[in-house]
Amino acid sequence: MKVKEMIEKLSKYNGEADFVVVVKGRPEPFEVCYGGGEGCTPSNCDHVTIMADTENEATNEEVKEHA
């Protein structure tokens, strides 16, 4: 799925709603990461990943963006 397709899907929902990642029936904190080679930036990356942080004891509201 492309990022623009995900944005399109999410645009159908309340923009003020919480975004939750659920793993094995439990909400988990998560990070939004990107990659695609050395020197990539958020605007020229090849992929974006939502990674559940199942080993971190952070709160479910914590959302980090890795640069």
Secondary structure by P-SEA (a helix, b strand, c coil): ccaaaaaaaaccccccbbbbbbcccbbbbbbbbbbccccccccccccccccccccccccccbbbbcc
